[in-house]
Amino acid sequence: MEMVHTCENIVNANHIKNLLNAAKIDVIIKNSAIQGAVGEVPPMAAWPEVWVLDPASVEQAKKIIADIEEDSEVQSWQCSSCDETNEGNFNLCWNCSEPK
């Protein structure tokens, strides 16, 4: 068993768990109930951890997580119609609705 990811909240940890489970990788989440201890323990010590049960699946899990993190770092873009800056995950300009 090996820890492959830690994140600041249980929602993100469960998202990673679901994606890994969809790839047929068995995982568990540790520290899922310790978030209430923040303030008594250092915040990062209370972050949920995603652990892969089968050592043979660790590298595949790390690759899936790296791909997820890379996809979430989409660059912002400038609208060609109104010059407004838009977040990378927007396909239409939030200001004028011009397509990306």
Sequence and secondary structure as in RCSB ss.txt:
>XXXX:A:sequence
MEMVHTCENIVNANHIKNLLNAAKIDVIIKNSAIQGAVGEVPPMAAWPEVWVLDPASVEQAKKIIADIEEDSEVQ
SWQCSSCDETNEGNFNLCWNCSEPK
>XXXX:A:secstr
 EEEEE SSHHHHHHHHHHHHHTT  EEEESTT GGGBTTB GGGGS EEEES GGGHHHHHHHHHHHHHHT   
 EE TTT  EE TT SB TTT  B 
